[in-house]
């Protein structure tokens, strides 16, 4: 009942396909990251000598760490219950931690150091940063790598499969199917490298980014150094030293702009494969029990590529809004980013759903050599390009125009092409080279470029 009543298909129809994202990109995941940041900050305060707190022993540290490691859905629901009273989600996390340490005398005594000198955005920006880092490393990198591995595998499998290209949708110079697949692989290589290099930034510097409350409380501490160490050494992020109340989210825009480029490449790829299936260059493996059309029993529709294109499009639409909106904030802070950032997991889930469908579609493909060969055999006019190029090399006047007269808008067969070549006033070695050409072997370096 719960699944069919879900408003988002991610939580209903498609949940089984994206359930691995839920522990990271959900409200539960976000809450757990908040707990981690709060606990790590509290531990750092206890270890900062100038503050004067007694050192924590191993058992007390274990108690704090267990608050994060043992966190489950029931405890998350407890935080949501507290939030009904506080009407403030970060404060609810703080109060939950206080509940958890109530039975530990030392921790309970110094409970007011939980969330010490922090504004909510100190916790939130770091939590979203940790979330985005894990979504990249555990989800996006893994799923995109699967697709890249499959594309590279198919590029090598189809390396020797000559095919007629279609520039502007018209018959054009041949390539190989393998080379066309490798074009996509190379594009993805560049973009995934850039995605991995996006710096995930964080800050913990108070209400307007100047450590105001920190300095009033403990002016002898170099809080900017402490903050940098916390963000980088404790959380594994990159420290942003200059912010207002919010980390300005420029890196989030970089991240999602990059992800959009990856998705756009894959949308382009999915559309091309859809087209090749329509041309019968590929058949799709029949899955027992599956139905292609509710009324046409013969059909095997390319639904995986269609689903991929649709879901990657939704991911890109949301990613566009995040990358355009998040870097903009009125003065030192407004709250418009808060509701938008809650969709970070949604963006990645739709992208992952698109990757899953694309992977499924790729696994169904079977090359149809007969159809590909037939297109090549029926289009000898493809050799107009090399013939006129060799004619130019040999100084024949109006080479292009002669081939245009022979082939433009016309179908010519092997006989006509070879008759034309035999009548050319060019050296025999060049003539013989042209006579050896066919639409099947006129592929340039396509086989050796990768």
N, C-alpha and C positions, 0 to 999 in steps of 0.2 A: 504493500500500500504506500509506504513512504517513498519508494522510488518513482512510482507512477504519478505521485503528487508533486514531484520536484519541478520547480520552475525552470531551472537550468538543466539542459540535457546532459551536462557534465556530471550532475549529481543523480541523474536518472538513467536514461537510455545508455549513456556512454561510460557510466561510472566504473564498470569493470575494466575498461581500457585505460583509465587514468587514475585508478585507485592508488597507485604508487606515488602520486603527486600529493595526495591528501595529507599525509603526515607532515609535509613541508609547506605547502602553499595554502592551507586552510586556516580557519580561525584558530583551530587547535594548534597548528604548527606555529602560527604567529605568536600565540600566547606562550608556547614553550620557549621560543627564542627570547621573548621578554624576560621570562624567568631566568634564563641563562645569563642575560646581560645584567640583570639586577643582582644575581648571586655572585657573579664574577666581580662586579663593582664592590660589593660588600666585602668579599675576600681581600680585594686589593686595599681597601681602607684599613682593614685589620692588620695588613702587613706594611702599612706606611708608618714609619716610626714617629714622624712628627705629630701624628694625630693622637698618639698615646694610648691606643687601645691595646689590651692584653693579647698576646699572640694566640691564635687558634691552635688547638692540638689536632691530631690526626682524626680523632672521632668527631670533633666539631666540624672539621672540613668535610668529612664523609657525610655528615648529616645535611650540610648545605648542598653538596654535590648530588645527594640522593633526591633532593627536591626536584631537580631537573631530570635525572636519569630514570626515576620511577614515575614521572608525570604521566598520567593517563587521561582518558576521556572523562571519567568520573570527576577527577580533580579539576579538569578544565570547566566542567559544568558547575563546580563549586565556585570558581572564580566568576563565572557568569552570574551566579546567584548573588555574590557580593556586589557585583556591578549594578544589580537592580537597585541597591541602596545608594551606592556612591555615584551612580550615573557617570562614572569615569573609569574606563577600562584599565588604564595604567595604575591608578590608585587601587583598583581591585586586586591587581597582581601583588602590589606592596602589602596589602592587608592579608592576602593569602599566605605570603611568606611569613608574616608575623604569627599567623596561626600555626604554621608548620614548625616553628622554632620555640613555641610557647613552653615546651617541656625541657628545653635546654637552657639552664640558668644563665650562662655567660652570654649566649646569643640573645636570649630574651632581654637581658639587662641592657644590651646595646642595640635593641631593635630599631631605635630611631635613626640609626645609621643606614638602614635600608632606604634606598632612593635618596641618599644624602646629597644635597646640592644639585640634584638633577631636575631638569624640566622633563616633561613627558616625552618630548621629542628627542632628548638624549637617548632614551630607551628605545623609542620607536625606530629611529633612523638606523640604529645598530641592528635591531631585530630584522628589519626589512633587508638590510645589507647581508646579514647571515642567511636569510631566506633565499635571496637572489643568488648568492654564491653557491648554496647547496642545489638550487634548481638548475643552475648552469652545470655544476660538476657532476651531479648525480642523475639528472634527467636529460637536459638538452645535449650535453656532450655525448652521453651514452647513446641516445636515440639517433642523433644525426650521424654519429660514427657508424651505426648499424647500416644506415642508408648509404653512406659513402662506401662502406665495404661491399655492399651489394652492387652498387653502381660500378665500382672498379672491377668486380668479378665479372659482371656482364660486359663491360668494355672489353675485357680480355677474351671473353667467350665469343663475342661478335667481331673480333678484330679483323678477320678476313672476309666478313660479309659485306660485299660491295652493295651499295644502294644508291638509287637516284635521289638527289636532293631536290628540294622545292623552295627556291627563293621567290618571294611574292606569291607563293602557292603554285608556281609554274615549274615545269620540269627544268632541272638545272644540273650543273656539273656534279658527277658522282662523288661520294665519300664512302666511308664504311660505317656501319651501324656502331661498331666499337668506338670509332673516333667521336661520333656524336654523343655517345654516353660519356666518354672521357672529358669532353668539353664541360659537361655538368660537374663532373668530379673535380676538375681543376678550379672551377668557380667556387665550389663549396669549400675546397681546401683553404683558399684565401680568406673566406669569410669566417670559418670556424677558428682559424688562427687569430683573427682580430677579436672574435668574441672571447676567446681565452685570455686575451691581453687587456680587456677592459678592466680598469682598476675599480674595485668595489670599495667605495669610500665610506668613512664614518667619522662622527664627532661626538664628544661628550664635554661640552663647554658652557652649559647653563642657558639661562633664559634668552640672552641675545648674543651669545658667542664670545663673551669676554671674561668668564670665570668670576663674575661679580660676587656671588654669594660665597664661592670658594675662598676668595681672598679676604673677605670679612671674617670668615671663620678661622682660617689657618693661613695668614698672609706669608708665613715663612716657607710654605710649600711652593715649588715650581709646578703649578697645576698644568701648564701647557705640556710640560715634559711627562707628567704623570698620565695625562690624557692620551698623548701619543703612544706611550708604552702600552697602555691598556688596550687601545684600539688595534695596535699592530701586533703586540706580543701575546696578549691574552686572547684576542678574538680573531687574529689572522686577517684583518682587513687593512686598508690603506687609510692613514690619518689625513683628514682634511682640516688644516689649521685655521681657515678663514671662512666663517659662516655667520649667519644671523641665528635666530632660534632654531632654524631648520638647516640641515645639510641640504644644499640647493638642488640636489637631484640631477645635476648635469650628467653624472655617470650613468644614471638610470636611463636617461634619454639616449646616451651613447649605446648602452646595452640593447635597448629595444629597437633602435635604428638598425643596429647590426643584425638583430634577430629578424627584423623585417626583410633585410636583404637576403638572408638565408632562405626565408619562407618564399620570397618572390622568385628566387632561382628555382625552387622546388615546384612552385605553381607553374612556372614556364615549362619545366620538365614534365609535369603531370599532363599539361595540355598537349605537348608534343606526343607523348605516349598515347594519349587518347586519340590523337590524329592518326598515328601509325596503326593503331588497332582498327580504326575506321578504314584505313587503306588496305587492311588485311596483311600488313607487314608482320604483325604479331597476332598469334592466336592466344586465347586465355584458357588455362587449364580448367577443365570442368570439375567442380566440387560436387560430389554426390549429395543430393538432397537440396542443393541451392536452386532457387528460381530466379531466372533473369527477368522475365516479364510476366505479369499476371494474366496476360491474354495471348502472348506470342511465345509458345513453348520453345522455339528454336534459339531464342536470344541468350547470349552471354554478355550482359552489359558491362562496360568498364567502370562500374560503380566505385571501385576503390580509388581510382584516380579522380573521379568526380567528388567523392567525399573528401579526399585530401585537399583538393583545390578549394572547396567550400570552407573547410575548417581552418586552413591556413589563411584564408581571406578574413575570417572572423578574428583570428589571432592578430593579423596585421592591422585591422581596423582599431582594435583595442590598443595595440602597441603604439600606433600612431597617436592616439589621444594621450597616452601616458607620456610619450616622448615630447609632445608639444605642450602639455599642460603642466607637468611636474616642475620644470625649471622656473615657472612663473609663480611668484608669491607676493602679495601686497605687503610692502614695508618689511618689518622684521619677521612677520609670520601671519598667514591666514590658514584656515582649516580646509581649503579646497583640495589640498593634496591628500588629506587623510582618507577620504572616501574613495579617491581614485586609486591609491596604493593598495587598497584591499582587493583589487583585481589583478595584482601581479601573478598570483597563482592561476587565475583564470586564463590569462594570456598564454602562459606556458602550457597549461592543460590543453587548450585548443590547438596549440602548435604541436604538442606531442600526439594528439589525436590525429592530426594531419599526417605526421610522420608514420604513425602506425598503419594508417590506411595506404599510404604510398608504399610502405614496405610489403604489405599484403599484396598489393597490385603487382609489384615487381616480381614477387615469388610466383605469380600465376603466368607470367609471360613465357610464350614459346615462339621462337622465331619461325616465320613462314617463308622459307627460302624460295619456294616456288613463286609466290606472289611478288617478291622482291626481284627475282630474276626476270619475271615477265615484264615488269615495268622497264627494266634496263633493255631487254630485247626489243621492246616496242618503241624505243626512243633513241634511235641512232643519231638524231639531230643534236644530241648532247655533244657530239664530236666536232660541232661547228667551231667551238672555242679553240681546241688545240690545232685544228687544221688552219684556221686563219692566223693563229699566232706563229706557226711555222712558216706560213706564206710570208708574213711580215719579216720574219728573220731572214728569209731568202730574197727579200727585196721585191716581191710581187706586188704590183700596184693594185689598190682598191681591194685588198684581201678581205677586209671586214664586209665590204659591200657585196662582194661575190658570195660570201657565205650567207649573208642576210637574204640575198635573192634566192639562194638554194633552200633555206630552211625556215625562215621566219613565218610563223603561223602555219607551218606545213609539217606533215609527217613524212619523214624519209626513211628508207630502209637501208640495210647493209649494202645492197647492190648499188643503189644510187650514190651512197657516200664513197664507196670504193671506186666507182667509175669516175667520180669527180677528182679523187686523189690521183688516179692513174693519168689523168689528162693534164695535171699540173706541170708547169715548166720549172721544176726544182730539182736539185741533185737527187740521184737515186737513193742514196743513204737516207735522206730525209723522207723521201716518198715511201720507202720500205718501213721506216719507223711509224709513219702514219697508217700504213696498211695493216700494221700489227695491232693497232689500237682497236679496242671495243669499249662499249659502255661499261663492261665489267672490269677492265683493267686500267681504265683512265681514272685513277684515284690518287695520283700524286704521291705524297709521303704519308698518306693517311694511316698505313699500317705501321710505320716506323716512328711516328711522332711521340708515342708513349710506350 
